[in-house]
Amino acid sequence: MELLEENDTNTAVQIFFETTSRDILRLKLDHNCQNNLSKDERWALENLRNNDSFEIIEADKGGNISLWPKDMYCMEARRQLSNTQYYQILPSDRTLTFKTQLERLLSRAWIQGIINKKDLDFLSTSYPVVPTFYMLPKVHKSITRPPGRPIVSGIGGLYERPCIYLDYFLQPIVLGLDSYTRDSSHLIRQLEGLDVPTNTLLVTLNMEALYTNIQHDLDDLVF
């Protein structure tokens, strides 16, 4: 398996980056352009930005910006993280332990010829950061007390590159599955071309806490 075999791609990206950067620096900005906000609107935005009692964050659905009171945000975070069925407190930072385990796994894969040296270098992260937990408010469920969708941002984390690597190979396979549905619009198009017999009942299923319920113990999995 090879993720990136040619240096031409990296060279082209670098040239594009340098050329675009030079073009941006050459731009002549008009500092006398008229502001499209009134004085009161600018004052309101500045006060919101400096207001520490709110979390200004994108809503879970719809792309709207929400102002989530910080005390309610922290209360929802404590409610979720105190659920010992899904979360547990670690006595210390386990990043170095996980890093050692991943390095051993990658070394075995390289020795056995499953990945090559370039893949090994790509999949290895010398200085991983600890992923960040945050939430997006589900305002479509409640405006006054929205539940939060938990997100763990793994950018720069230990498993970011392995996830990119796996997605590179799995995505073409997943897209070819008969059960694959990209989004709601895709589902509607599929249903429009479907010959549904009379008296057929169409139902939907909502999964709650999907990712925290994924089984991680490989010994109990049946293949």
N, CA, C and O of each residue as an XYZ file, in Angstrom:
892
protein
N       0.845     -1.185      0.000
C       0.000      0.000      0.000
C       0.886      1.244      0.000
O       1.832      1.338      0.782
N       0.583      2.178     -0.863
C       1.378      3.378     -0.942
C       0.453      4.577     -1.006
O      -0.435      4.651     -1.855
N       0.677      5.528     -0.084
C      -0.176      6.705     -0.029
C       0.327      7.780     -0.976
O      -0.445      8.310     -1.775
N       1.607      8.109     -0.899
C       2.203      9.097     -1.775
C       3.498      8.518     -2.298
O       4.415      8.240     -1.525
N       3.583      8.334     -3.595
C       4.774      7.719     -4.170
C       5.665      8.737     -4.874
O       6.871      8.518     -4.984
N       5.101      9.838     -5.350
C       5.877     10.754     -6.158
C       6.084     12.069     -5.417
O       5.210     12.536     -4.687
N       7.275     12.662     -5.626
C       7.569     13.953     -5.021
C       6.980     15.104     -5.825
O       6.949     16.246     -5.367
N       6.504     14.781     -7.053
C       5.972     15.827     -7.912
C       4.782     16.532     -7.275
O       4.605     17.741     -7.428
N       3.961     15.751     -6.549
C       2.778     16.338     -5.919
C       3.191     17.363     -4.879
O       2.654     18.471     -4.858
N       4.139     17.012     -4.013
C       4.594     17.935     -2.984
C       5.244     19.167     -3.594
O       5.056     20.278     -3.098
N       6.009     18.980     -4.666
C       6.661     20.105     -5.334
C       5.639     21.061     -5.923
O       5.771     22.278     -5.786
N       4.612     20.512     -6.584
C       3.566     21.345     -7.176
C       2.823     22.139     -6.120
O       2.517     23.314     -6.322
N       2.532     21.503     -4.994
C       1.839     22.190     -3.903
C       2.700     23.325     -3.365
O       2.194     24.415     -3.098
N       4.007     23.075     -3.202
C       4.908     24.091     -2.688
C       5.002     25.284     -3.639
O       4.999     26.434     -3.201
N       5.085     25.006     -4.936
C       5.143     26.081     -5.921
C       3.859     26.905     -5.889
O       3.902     28.135     -5.929
N       2.722     26.227     -5.816
C       1.439     26.923     -5.746
C       1.376     27.813     -4.504
O       0.922     28.955     -4.576
N       1.830     27.287     -3.374
C       1.805     28.038     -2.116
C       2.664     29.291     -2.220
O       2.227     30.375     -1.834
N       3.886     29.152     -2.738
C       4.792     30.294     -2.834
C       4.265     31.342     -3.816
O       4.336     32.541     -3.549
N       3.735     30.882     -4.957
C       3.206     31.817     -5.946
C       2.009     32.580     -5.401
O       1.909     33.796     -5.562
N       1.106     31.860     -4.759
C      -0.075     32.500     -4.189
C       0.301     33.469     -3.082
O      -0.288     34.545     -2.976
N       1.266     33.106     -2.261
C       1.713     33.990     -1.173
C       2.271     35.291     -1.729
O       1.991     36.364     -1.193
N       3.062     35.209     -2.806
C       3.613     36.419     -3.413
C       2.495     37.303     -3.981
O       2.531     38.526     -3.849
N       1.510     36.670     -4.607
C       0.401     37.437     -5.178
C      -0.393     38.157     -4.098
O      -0.830     39.291     -4.294
N      -0.577     37.506     -2.974
C      -1.323     38.124     -1.870
C      -0.560     39.326     -1.316
O      -1.154     40.360     -1.010
N       0.767     39.181     -1.190
C       1.579     40.277     -0.666
C       1.590     41.479     -1.605
O       1.792     42.610     -1.161
N       1.374     41.245     -2.897
C       1.379     42.331     -3.874
C       0.049     43.070     -3.955
O      -0.052     44.121     -4.588
N      -0.966     42.512     -3.310
C      -2.275     43.145     -3.373
C      -2.248     44.529     -2.732
O      -1.645     44.720     -1.676
N      -2.899     45.483     -3.372
C      -3.018     46.823     -2.837
C      -4.388     46.962     -2.186
O      -5.413     47.068     -2.859
N      -4.373     46.958     -0.877
C      -5.632     47.006     -0.150
C      -6.098     48.457     -0.001
O      -5.301     49.357      0.263
N      -7.365     48.653     -0.170
C      -7.966     49.978     -0.031
C      -8.360     50.183      1.422
O      -9.397     49.696      1.874
N      -7.514     50.914      2.149
C      -7.783     51.116      3.576
C      -8.866     52.160      3.812
O      -9.302     52.360      4.946
N      -9.303     52.828      2.743
C     -10.330     53.854      2.892
C     -11.723     53.331      2.538
O     -12.666     54.109      2.390
N     -11.843     52.011      2.404
C     -13.141     51.452      2.044
C     -14.139     51.667      3.177
O     -13.769     51.705      4.350
N     -15.374     51.803      2.815
C     -16.420     52.102      3.786
C     -16.785     50.860      4.573
O     -16.980     49.785      4.005
N     -16.876     51.013      5.875
C     -17.258     49.903      6.736
C     -18.740     49.605      6.552
O     -19.562     50.522      6.542
N     -19.087     48.320      6.406
C     -20.493     47.951      6.188
C     -21.251     47.749      7.491
O     -22.397     47.301      7.477
N     -20.623     48.075      8.617
C     -21.281     47.978      9.917
C     -21.401     49.367     10.528
O     -20.527     50.217     10.363
N     -22.483     49.570     11.222
C     -22.650     50.851     11.922
C     -21.789     50.864     13.183
O     -21.249     49.833     13.585
N     -21.670     52.007     13.788
C     -20.880     52.139     15.009
C     -21.453     51.266     16.127
O     -20.704     50.647     16.883
N     -22.771     51.219     16.226
C     -23.406     50.402     17.267
C     -23.188     48.912     17.002
O     -22.982     48.137     17.936
N     -23.233     48.510     15.716
C     -23.020     47.098     15.385
C     -21.587     46.679     15.689
O     -21.358     45.586     16.208
N     -20.622     47.536     15.370
C     -19.220     47.228     15.681
C     -19.012     47.135     17.185
O     -18.289     46.270     17.678
N     -19.665     48.050     17.904
C     -19.549     48.032     19.371
C     -20.142     46.750     19.941
O     -19.576     46.152     20.857
N     -21.299     46.323     19.389
C     -21.952     45.094     19.866
C     -21.081     43.870     19.597
O     -20.938     43.009     20.466
N     -20.494     43.786     18.393
C     -19.630     42.642     18.064
C     -18.394     42.611     18.947
O     -17.968     41.546     19.392
N     -17.822     43.780     19.199
C     -16.623     43.840     20.048
C     -16.944     43.400     21.472
O     -16.150     42.707     22.108
N     -18.093     43.798     21.960
C     -18.488     43.398     23.311
C     -18.774     41.906     23.394
O     -18.453     41.263     24.393
N     -19.378     41.356     22.345
C     -19.634     39.915     22.330
C     -18.326     39.131     22.312
O     -18.193     38.113     22.991
N     -17.377     39.609     21.540
C     -16.098     38.915     21.437
C     -15.352     38.913     22.768
O     -14.659     37.951     23.103
N     -15.501     39.993     23.515
C     -14.797     40.115     24.794
C     -15.622     39.609     25.974
O     -15.162     39.638     27.116
N     -16.846     39.143     25.696
C     -17.711     38.653     26.766
C     -17.325     37.228     27.133
O     -17.487     36.311     26.327
N     -16.822     37.039     28.330
C     -16.328     35.733     28.752
C     -17.421     34.830     29.279
O     -17.151     33.681     29.630
N     -18.647     35.320     29.344
C     -19.720     34.510     29.916
C     -20.441     33.674     28.860
O     -21.366     32.930     29.188
N     -20.028     33.787     27.592
C     -20.643     33.035     26.503
C     -19.589     32.255     25.732
O     -18.429     32.658     25.641
N     -20.025     31.126     25.178
C     -19.250     30.407     24.178
C     -19.887     30.704     22.826
O     -21.030     30.316     22.583
N     -19.169     31.381     21.955
C     -19.676     31.683     20.613
C     -19.245     30.537     19.708
O     -18.063     30.376     19.406
N     -20.218     29.748     19.281
C     -19.882     28.491     18.610
C     -20.947     28.156     17.561
O     -22.105     28.556     17.680
N     -20.535     27.426     16.553
C     -21.467     27.023     15.493
C     -22.445     25.978     16.009
O     -22.071     25.077     16.760
N     -23.701     26.110     15.598
C     -24.712     25.131     16.001
C     -24.451     23.792     15.322
O     -23.798     23.729     14.281
N     -24.963     22.735     15.917
C     -24.732     21.384     15.394
C     -25.328     21.211     14.002
O     -24.740     20.524     13.167
N     -26.469     21.812     13.736
C     -27.117     21.715     12.421
C     -27.517     23.121     11.952
O     -27.854     23.991     12.755
N     -27.468     23.314     10.637
C     -27.938     24.566     10.066
C     -26.861     25.604      9.827
O     -27.074     26.541      9.059
N     -25.696     25.459     10.475
C     -24.602     26.399     10.270
C     -24.775     27.734     10.961
O     -23.997     28.653     10.707
N     -25.776     27.876     11.835
C     -25.983     29.130     12.551
C     -24.974     29.289     13.689
O     -24.454     28.305     14.217
N     -24.711     30.527     14.051
C     -23.820     30.823     15.166
C     -24.650     30.950     16.438
O     -25.671     31.639     16.459
N     -24.207     30.284     17.490
C     -24.953     30.277     18.746
C     -24.123     30.912     19.864
O     -22.896     30.808     19.891
N     -24.820     31.563     20.772
C     -24.211     32.077     21.989
C     -24.665     31.177     23.132
O     -25.808     31.256     23.584
N     -23.772     30.335     23.584
C     -24.094     29.358     24.615
C     -23.541     29.857     25.942
O     -22.323     29.961     26.091
N     -24.410     30.172     26.924
C     -23.904     30.628     28.227
C     -22.871     29.644     28.792
O     -23.098     28.434     28.810
N     -21.748     30.174     29.247
C     -20.642     29.314     29.654
C     -21.016     28.396     30.804
O     -20.558     27.254     30.852
N     -21.847     28.873     31.738
C     -22.237     28.008     32.849
C     -23.057     26.821     32.355
O     -22.904     25.711     32.864
N     -23.948     27.047     31.342
C     -24.718     25.947     30.771
C     -23.818     25.022     29.955
O     -24.005     23.805     29.957
N     -22.849     25.599     29.263
C     -21.890     24.792     28.484
C     -21.114     23.860     29.409
O     -20.991     22.667     29.128
N     -20.591     24.398     30.510
C     -19.816     23.587     31.461
C     -20.693     22.539     32.142
O     -20.250     21.420     32.399
N     -21.933     22.909     32.429
C     -22.848     21.952     33.058
C     -23.118     20.771     32.129
O     -23.132     19.623     32.574
N     -23.334     21.044     30.836
C     -23.578     19.983     29.869
C     -22.329     19.117     29.680
O     -22.428     17.898     29.540
N     -21.158     19.754     29.677
C     -19.914     18.998     29.548
C     -19.707     18.070     30.742
O     -19.314     16.916     30.571
N     -19.970     18.570     31.955
C     -19.838     17.723     33.153
C     -20.845     16.588     33.131
O     -20.535     15.470     33.542
N     -22.059     16.871     32.648
C     -23.082     15.824     32.593
C     -22.624     14.673     31.697
O     -22.779     13.504     32.049
N     -22.062     15.010     30.545
C     -21.643     13.979     29.607
C     -20.391     13.247     30.093
O     -20.329     12.018     30.048
N     -19.401     14.001     30.555
C     -18.128     13.395     30.933
C     -18.218     12.598     32.235
O     -17.354     11.765     32.511
N     -19.250     12.847     33.033
C     -19.418     12.086     34.275
C     -20.089     10.740     34.038
O     -20.235      9.950     34.970
N     -20.499     10.470     32.800
C     -21.110      9.184     32.460
C     -19.994      8.136     32.356
O     -19.289      8.071     31.348
N     -19.843      7.337     33.378
C     -18.739      6.366     33.428
C     -18.919      5.205     32.452
O     -17.997      4.412     32.261
N     -20.102      5.098     31.831
C     -20.296      4.064     30.816
C     -19.476      4.381     29.564
O     -19.046      3.474     28.851
N     -19.263      5.661     29.302
C     -18.560      6.089     28.095
C     -17.192      6.707     28.380
O     -16.301      6.645     27.532
N     -17.015      7.301     29.558
C     -15.780      8.011     29.858
C     -15.201      7.534     31.196
O     -15.935      7.103     32.085
N     -13.889      7.618     31.317
C     -13.235      7.341     32.585
C     -12.057      8.292     32.766
O     -11.431      8.721     31.797
N     -11.771      8.609     34.009
C     -10.667      9.512     34.319
C      -9.364      8.729     34.309
O      -9.241      7.709     34.988
N      -8.408      9.196     33.552
C      -7.105      8.550     33.506
C      -6.193      9.172     34.558
O      -6.236     10.383     34.774
N      -5.377      8.363     35.207
C      -4.498      8.900     36.256
C      -3.413      9.821     35.717
O      -2.853     10.625     36.462
N      -3.114      9.705     34.423
C      -2.066     10.533     33.834
C      -2.256     10.596     32.322
O      -3.109      9.906     31.764
N      -1.460     11.425     31.674
C      -1.508     11.551     30.221
C      -0.931     10.272     29.602
O       0.223      9.927     29.853
N      -1.733      9.574     28.798
C      -1.304      8.294     28.226
C      -0.743      8.436     26.808
O      -0.530      7.440     26.118
N      -0.507      9.670     26.383
C      -0.074      9.887     25.001
C       1.200      9.125     24.676
O       1.283      8.485     23.628
N       2.190      9.182     25.553
C       3.459      8.498     25.287
C       3.275      6.984     25.237
O       3.928      6.300     24.449
N       2.380      6.464     26.082
C       2.110      5.020     26.069
C       1.477      4.612     24.741
O       1.895      3.634     24.122
N       0.469      5.366     24.308
C      -0.187      5.068     23.033
C       0.773      5.257     21.861
O       0.706      4.523     20.874
N       1.659      6.231     21.968
C       2.625      6.493     20.910
C       3.571      5.299     20.750
O       3.899      4.899     19.633
N       4.000      4.745     21.873
C       4.881      3.570     21.828
C       4.170      2.371     21.204
O       4.760      1.643     20.406
N       2.899      2.166     21.570
C       2.135      1.055     21.002
C       1.956      1.221     19.496
O       2.088      0.257     18.742
N       1.654      2.449     19.059
C       1.468      2.700     17.635
C       2.772      2.499     16.874
O       2.768      1.932     15.781
N       3.879      2.954     17.432
C       5.170      2.801     16.764
C       5.532      1.329     16.594
O       6.083      0.940     15.564
N       5.228      0.516     17.587
C       5.496     -0.921     17.477
C       4.636     -1.543     16.378
O       5.113     -2.364     15.594
N       3.377     -1.148     16.330
C       2.474     -1.679     15.305
C       2.951     -1.287     13.906
O       2.960     -2.115     12.996
N       3.345     -0.031     13.740
C       3.810      0.431     12.436
C       5.120     -0.242     12.044
O       5.336     -0.553     10.873
N       5.991     -0.465     13.020
C       7.263     -1.134     12.724
C       7.028     -2.558     12.242
O       7.690     -3.016     11.310
N       6.094     -3.258     12.868
C       5.781     -4.622     12.431
C       5.191     -4.615     11.024
O       5.512     -5.472     10.201
N       4.321     -3.636     10.756
C       3.719     -3.542      9.426
C       4.785     -3.268      8.361
O       4.702     -3.790      7.250
N       5.777     -2.455      8.700
C       6.861     -2.144      7.755
C       7.736     -3.367      7.512
O       8.086     -3.671      6.372
N       8.086     -4.067      8.589
C       8.933     -5.259      8.478
C       8.246     -6.344      7.656
O       8.891     -7.053      6.884
N       6.916     -6.467      7.831
C       6.167     -7.495      7.116
C       5.797     -7.066      5.689
O       5.165     -7.831      4.960
N       6.185     -5.857      5.291
C       5.916     -5.398      3.928
C       4.509     -4.908      3.695
O       4.104     -4.730      2.546
N       3.749     -4.682      4.756
C       2.378     -4.183      4.606
C       2.400     -2.712      4.192
O       1.568     -2.279      3.395
N       3.344     -1.947      4.727
C       3.537     -0.550      4.346
C       4.994     -0.352      3.962
O       5.852     -1.150      4.340
N       5.280      0.711      3.208
C       6.656      0.998      2.835
C       7.217      2.100      3.728
O       6.544      2.564      4.648
N       8.450      2.516      3.452
C       9.116      3.495      4.319
C       8.419      4.853      4.273
O       8.319      5.530      5.296
N       7.935      5.258      3.097
C       7.242      6.538      3.004
C       5.946      6.522      3.803
O       5.596      7.504      4.457
N       5.237      5.396      3.743
C       4.020      5.261      4.544
C       4.358      5.324      6.029
O       3.650      5.959      6.810
N       5.447      4.657      6.411
C       5.867      4.647      7.816
C       6.162      6.055      8.303
O       5.752      6.435      9.400
N       6.874      6.833      7.492
C       7.201      8.206      7.873
C       5.937      9.060      7.966
O       5.806      9.894      8.862
N       5.005      8.842      7.025
C       3.767      9.619      7.031
C       2.914      9.317      8.263
O       2.329     10.222      8.857
N       2.846      8.047      8.640
C       1.973      7.614      9.727
C       2.534      7.934     11.113
O       1.807      7.883     12.104
N       3.805      8.258     11.180
C       4.440      8.532     12.472
C       4.336     10.011     12.815
O       4.559     10.873     11.965
N       3.994     10.298     14.071
C       3.903     11.673     14.572
C       4.888     11.836     15.711
O       4.735     11.228     16.771
N       5.891     12.655     15.490
C       6.960     12.803     16.496
C       6.482     13.513     17.749
O       6.825     13.111     18.861
N       5.693     14.566     17.580
C       5.260     15.357     18.729
C       3.737     15.536     18.694
O       3.244     16.611     18.353
N       3.001     14.488     19.044
C       1.537     14.569     19.004
C       0.983     15.461     20.103
O       1.521     15.520     21.208
N      -0.105     16.154     19.779
C      -0.793     16.969     20.778
C      -1.954     16.159     21.354
O      -2.417     15.194     20.746
N      -2.408     16.566     22.522
C      -3.549     15.891     23.157
C      -4.834     16.401     22.504
O      -5.056     17.611     22.473
N      -5.685     15.518     21.982
C      -6.946     15.954     21.354
C      -7.799     16.776     22.309
O      -7.752     16.587     23.525
N      -8.575     17.686     21.746
C      -9.388     18.624     22.530
C     -10.863     18.237     22.468
O     -11.411     17.980     21.396
N     -11.489     18.204     23.639
C     -12.922     17.916     23.737
C     -13.704     19.227     23.738
O     -13.380     20.156     24.478
N     -14.739     19.288     22.897
C     -15.657     20.419     22.939
C     -17.023     19.949     22.446
O     -17.175     18.797     22.041
N     -18.005     20.826     22.478
C     -19.367     20.436     22.104
C     -19.982     21.452     21.158
O     -19.644     22.636     21.185
N     -20.893     20.966     20.320
C     -21.708     21.825     19.470
C     -23.144     21.775     19.992
O     -23.668     20.688     20.231
N     -23.784     22.919     20.170
C     -25.146     22.920     20.730
C     -26.176     22.415     19.717
O     -26.191     22.845     18.563
N     -27.025     21.506     20.162
C     -28.108     20.984     19.330
C     -29.342     21.865     19.515
O     -30.308     21.477     20.172
N     -29.287     23.056     18.924
C     -30.389     24.006     19.101
C     -31.648     23.556     18.374
O     -32.734     24.072     18.641
N     -31.517     22.594     17.452
C     -32.707     22.086     16.771
C     -33.541     21.211     17.703
O     -34.689     20.888     17.399
N     -32.961     20.833     18.832
C     -33.702     20.035     19.815
C     -34.228     20.890     20.958
O     -35.299     20.625     21.503
N     -33.459     21.923     21.316
C     -33.910     22.818     22.377
C     -33.155     24.139     22.268
O     -31.929     24.163     22.162
N     -33.908     25.238     22.296
C     -33.289     26.553     22.228
C     -32.784     26.986     23.599
O     -31.717     27.589     23.712
N     -33.550     26.680     24.634
C     -33.220     27.171     25.978
C     -32.166     26.318     26.665
O     -31.270     26.854     27.318
N     -32.256     25.001     26.531
C     -31.273     24.105     27.161
C     -30.839     23.043     26.135
O     -31.232     21.882     26.244
N     -30.049     23.434     25.164
C     -29.668     22.482     24.119
C     -28.675     21.439     24.631
O     -27.733     21.774     25.347
N     -28.888     20.175     24.262
C     -27.846     19.184     24.552
C     -26.654     19.432     23.638
O     -26.785     20.095     22.609
N     -25.508     18.910     24.006
C     -24.301     19.147     23.213
C     -23.876     17.906     22.449
O     -23.952     16.790     22.962
N     -23.427     18.111     21.217
C     -22.817     17.014     20.466
C     -21.328     16.999     20.796
O     -20.613     17.947     20.471
N     -20.853     15.929     21.440
C     -19.435     15.900     21.822
C     -18.528     15.714     20.610
O     -18.772     14.855     19.763
N     -17.491     16.522     20.542
C     -16.500     16.450     19.480
C     -15.120     16.339     20.125
O     -14.810     17.062     21.072
N     -14.304     15.440     19.613
C     -12.910     15.353     20.042
C     -12.047     15.700     18.838
O     -11.926     14.913     17.899
N     -11.451     16.881     18.875
C     -10.629     17.346     17.763
C      -9.251     16.701     17.844
O      -8.486     16.950     18.776
N      -8.949     15.864     16.848
C      -7.678     15.150     16.833
C      -6.643     15.775     15.927
O      -5.665     15.117     15.570
N      -6.829     17.044     15.538
C      -5.864     17.701     14.657
C      -4.510     17.792     15.360
O      -4.401     18.345     16.455
N      -3.502     17.252     14.724
C      -2.176     17.227     15.326
C      -1.991     16.118     16.339
O      -0.926     15.991     16.944
N      -3.036     15.307     16.527
C      -2.967     14.228     17.490
C      -2.263     12.997     16.941
O      -1.850     12.964     15.782
N      -2.134     11.994     17.787
C      -1.382     10.793     17.460
C      -2.004     10.011     16.314
O      -1.286      9.427     15.502
N      -3.332      9.993     16.238
C      -4.012      9.138     15.258
C      -4.573      9.910     14.063
O      -5.308      9.340     13.257
N      -4.240     11.190     13.936
C      -4.750     11.956     12.800
C      -4.267     11.362     11.481
O      -5.081     11.120     10.590
N      -2.980     11.123     11.335
C      -2.448     10.614     10.076
C      -2.877      9.174      9.787
O      -3.196      8.867      8.638
N      -2.898      8.278     10.780
C      -3.440      6.941     10.502
C      -4.895      6.991     10.019
O      -5.289      6.188      9.174
N      -5.692      7.924     10.544
C      -7.083      8.052     10.087
C      -7.133      8.516      8.639
O      -7.941      8.016      7.856
N      -6.274      9.472      8.275
C      -6.214      9.944      6.893
C      -5.801      8.796      5.974
O      -6.349      8.632      4.884
N      -4.841      8.015      6.421
C      -4.329      6.892      5.635
C      -5.424      5.857      5.389
O      -5.619      5.406      4.260
N      -6.137      5.483      6.451
C      -7.205      4.487      6.317
C      -8.343      5.012      5.448
O      -8.906      4.273      4.640
N      -8.678      6.283      5.618
C      -9.749      6.872      4.818
C      -9.398      6.861      3.331
O     -10.277      6.697      2.485
N      -8.116      7.036      3.016
C      -7.656      7.048      1.626
C      -7.993      5.733      0.930
O      -8.386      5.728     -0.237
N      -7.840      4.625      1.641
C      -8.079      3.312      1.043
C      -9.517      2.837      1.211
O     -10.040      2.126      0.353
N     -10.160      3.227      2.318
C     -11.505      2.728      2.583
C     -12.585      3.508      1.841
O     -13.634      2.950      1.518
N     -12.344      4.790      1.566
C     -13.392      5.603      0.950
C     -13.888      5.048     -0.382
O     -15.101      4.974     -0.576
N     -13.008      4.650     -1.317
C     -13.526      4.082     -2.575
C     -14.358      2.828     -2.358
O     -15.310      2.579     -3.097
N     -14.005      2.035     -1.347
C     -14.758      0.812     -1.063
C     -16.143      1.151     -0.506
O     -17.153      0.580     -0.919
N     -16.164      2.094      0.442
C     -17.427      2.476      1.072
C     -18.374      3.110      0.056
O     -19.579      2.856      0.084
N     -17.829      3.938     -0.843
C     -18.673      4.598     -1.840
C     -19.329      3.606     -2.783
O     -20.356      3.912     -3.388
N     -18.750      2.425     -2.914
C     -19.304      1.420     -3.808
C     -20.285      0.475     -3.150
O     -20.845     -0.390     -3.824
N     -20.508      0.613     -1.858
C     -21.446     -0.268     -1.166
C     -22.898      0.079     -1.526
O     -23.247      1.249     -1.685
N     -23.727     -0.951     -1.649
C     -25.147     -0.729     -1.952
C     -25.847      0.034     -0.836
O     -26.819      0.747     -1.084
N     -25.360     -0.110      0.387
C     -26.005      0.527      1.537
C     -25.528      1.957      1.766
O     -25.999      2.626      2.685
N     -24.590      2.435      0.929
C     -24.022      3.769      1.147
C     -25.042      4.856      0.839
O     -25.662      4.859     -0.224
N     -25.208      5.781      1.783
C     -26.040      6.962      1.595
C     -25.252      8.167      2.085
O     -24.882      8.233      3.257
N     -24.994      9.115      1.201
C     -24.117     10.224      1.543
C     -24.782     11.206      2.505
O     -24.199     11.566      3.528
N     -25.991     11.635      2.182
C     -26.689     12.611      3.005
C     -28.188     12.533      2.718
O     -28.648     11.641      2.006
N     -28.942     13.476      3.281
C     -30.400     13.460      3.119
C     -30.814     13.622      1.664
O     -31.742     12.960      1.199
N     -30.113     14.516      0.934
C     -30.446     14.732     -0.478
C     -30.211     13.464     -1.287
O     -30.997     13.130     -2.173
N     -29.134     12.765     -0.981
C     -28.835     11.506     -1.670
C     -29.930     10.477     -1.395
O     -30.347      9.749     -2.295
N     -30.390     10.424     -0.150
C     -31.455      9.489      0.216
C     -32.745      9.805     -0.536
O     -33.430      8.900     -1.011
N     -33.074     11.092     -0.642
C     -34.293     11.488     -1.351
C     -34.231     11.053     -2.815
O     -35.217     10.559     -3.362
N     -33.072     11.237     -3.445
C     -32.926     10.825     -4.845
C     -33.062      9.315     -4.989
O     -33.618      8.828     -5.974
N     -32.551      8.572     -4.004
C     -32.685      7.114     -4.041
C     -34.148      6.700     -3.893
O     -34.612      5.786     -4.575
N     -34.868      7.372     -3.005
C     -36.269      7.025     -2.780
C     -37.129      7.396     -3.973
O     -38.105      6.705     -4.269
N     -36.781      8.488     -4.670
C     -37.560      8.906     -5.837
C     -37.514      7.861     -6.949
O     -38.480      7.706     -7.697
N     -36.405      7.152     -7.057
C     -36.302      6.137     -8.100
C     -36.659      4.749     -7.619
O     -36.398      3.764     -8.309
N     -37.254      4.663     -6.439
C     -37.577      3.370     -5.846
C     -39.059      3.053     -6.045
O     -39.923      3.892     -5.791
N     -39.336      1.850     -6.496
C     -40.719      1.401     -6.672
C     -41.204      0.810     -5.353
O     -40.932     -0.351     -5.046
N     -41.916      1.610     -4.583
C     -42.371      1.197     -3.251
C     -43.751      0.570     -3.358
O     -44.683      1.229     -3.818
N     -43.910     -0.688     -2.944
C     -45.235     -1.344     -2.998
C     -46.256     -0.633     -2.107
O     -45.896      0.044     -1.144
N     -47.506     -0.798     -2.441
C     -48.580     -0.203     -1.658
C     -48.552     -0.743     -0.225
O     -48.202     -1.899      0.013
N     -48.927      0.119      0.720
C     -48.985     -0.219      2.146
C     -47.607     -0.475      2.756
O     -47.503     -1.064      3.832
N     -46.545     -0.030      2.068
C     -45.201     -0.138      2.639
C     -45.008      0.950      3.689
O     -45.388      2.101      3.473
N     -44.430      0.593      4.803
C     -44.192      1.540      5.884
C     -42.704      1.895      5.902
O     -41.857      1.027      6.115
N     -42.393      3.173      5.679
C     -41.018      3.650      5.721
C     -40.717      4.152      7.133
O     -41.467      4.958      7.683
N     -39.628      3.678      7.710
C     -39.279      4.053      9.079
C     -37.825      4.546      9.103
O     -37.034      4.230      8.215
N     -37.498      5.315     10.124
C     -36.128      5.787     10.331
C     -35.653      5.335     11.705
O     -36.451      5.010     12.584
N     -34.353      5.321     11.865
C     -33.746      4.893     13.123
C     -32.739      5.934     13.567
O     -31.873      6.332     12.787
N     -32.840      6.373     14.792
C     -31.924      7.377     15.334
C     -30.949      6.703     16.297
O     -31.356      6.043     17.253
N     -29.658      6.879     16.029
C     -28.628      6.308     16.896
C     -28.204      7.345     17.930
O     -27.934      8.497     17.589
N     -28.146      6.934     19.184
C     -27.719      7.831     20.251
C     -26.348      7.402     20.756
O     -26.105      6.222     21.009
N     -25.448      8.389     20.900
C     -24.087      8.121     21.379
C     -23.434      7.016     20.553
O     -22.918      6.041     21.099
N     -23.464      7.180     19.231
C     -22.974      6.130     18.336
C     -21.500      5.818     18.565
O     -21.134      4.663     18.782
N     -20.653      6.846     18.516
C     -19.212      6.600     18.569
C     -18.757      6.076     19.923
O     -17.834      5.265     19.996
N     -19.395      6.531     20.993
C     -19.001      6.039     22.310
C     -19.494      4.619     22.564
O     -19.101      3.993     23.548
N     -20.357      4.104     21.680
C     -20.840      2.733     21.830
C     -20.142      1.756     20.891
O     -20.461      0.567     20.889
N     -19.192      2.243     20.091
C     -18.444      1.350     19.212
C     -17.531      0.464     20.042
O     -16.789      0.946     20.898
N     -17.592     -0.819     19.784
C     -16.801     -1.777     20.552
C     -15.336     -1.713     20.111
O     -15.029     -1.807     18.922
N     -14.443     -1.552     21.083
C     -13.025     -1.416     20.776
C     -12.209     -2.645     21.157
O     -11.028     -2.718     20.817
N     -12.790     -3.591     21.838
C     -12.070     -4.790     22.233
C     -12.077     -5.778     21.052
O     -13.092     -6.413     20.767
N     -10.933     -5.893     20.378
C     -10.857     -6.731     19.187
C     -11.071     -8.207     19.490
O     -11.481     -8.972     18.617
N     -10.792     -8.606     20.728
C     -10.930    -10.026     21.088
C     -12.386    -10.473     21.062
O     -12.668    -11.659     20.896
N     -13.318     -9.523     21.226
C     -14.730     -9.873     21.269
C     -15.425     -9.696     19.922
O     -16.609    -10.002     19.784
N     -14.688     -9.204     18.932
C     -15.294     -8.988     17.621
C     -15.347    -10.282     16.828
O     -14.442    -11.112     16.915
N     -16.397    -10.450     16.064
C     -16.573    -11.645     15.247
C     -16.437    -11.240     13.781
O     -17.179    -10.375     13.317
N     -15.513    -11.842     13.048
C     -15.298    -11.529     11.646
C     -15.840    -12.670     10.786
O     -15.760    -12.609      9.559
